[in-house]
C-alpha cells in the first residue's frame, strides 16, 4: 500500500483513528478525563493508533503531529462536558 503523501489525507486518517478510539473506548475516556489521567488510561490504544498512523503516512507528514492534534480534538475537546479537575 502506498504511503499517504498529502496533508489533507493525513489529517483525515488521524481523525478517523482518533474517532475509532473514541467510539470503542468511551468509558475509559470519561474515566481518564474525570481522573486527569486520560493519556495513562488510554496509553496502549493511543500508541497502537500512532503506530498505524505512522505506517500509513510519509515520514515528513508524520512529523507534523496530525495524529496528536486529532487525539486532543476528538478525545479531549469533545469531553468538555465531563466533570474534571482540568476545567
Secondary structure, DSSP 8 states (H G I E B T S, - for coil): ---B-SHHHHHHHHHHHHHHHHHH-HHHHHHHHHTT-HHHHTHHHHHHHHHHHHHHB-HHHHTTTHHHHHHIIIIIGGGTTS--TT-
